[in-house]
């Protein structure tokens, strides 16, 4: 983590996951909650789900754009397909960086 608490991109292959423009708002909300997590209050106690982007060490670039390490793309697609959301996202492959 950098000084300001932001994650920095490591130098290995990333894939951009983009939510398509014609996605209905309720589906965008489901994808947002899956990727970023959500907080639920049950009987006065708050429970926070950290989200998939945190689990795969990805980075949120915008509300509908995420940078995901290429190694974790199958896992993310599996989670999206479990909720039948994979048709609303587009994957954009980025080149693999050779520096260390």
C-alpha positions, 0 to 999 in steps of 0.5 A: 500500500502506498502512503495514502492508503491506495493500492499500487499496481504490481508489475505483472499481467492485468486484465481490465474488466469493464461493465458494459454501458447497456447494463441495467442499473439493478445489474450494475448494482449487483456487480458493484456489490460483488466486486467492492463488497457491501455492509449488512446490518443484522440486529444492530451489528454490522457485517462487512463483506470486503468484496472480490476485488480485495480477494484477488488483489485487483484495483478499482479504477472507476465504478465500472472498470477494474484491473484484475491480475490475469491469474485471477480472471477465471476465479472472477468469471466463475463468481460472476457466472454463479450470479448470471452476471458474466454477460454484462462484463467485457474483458480487455487483455493488457500486455504482460510487463517484463520488469520486476 
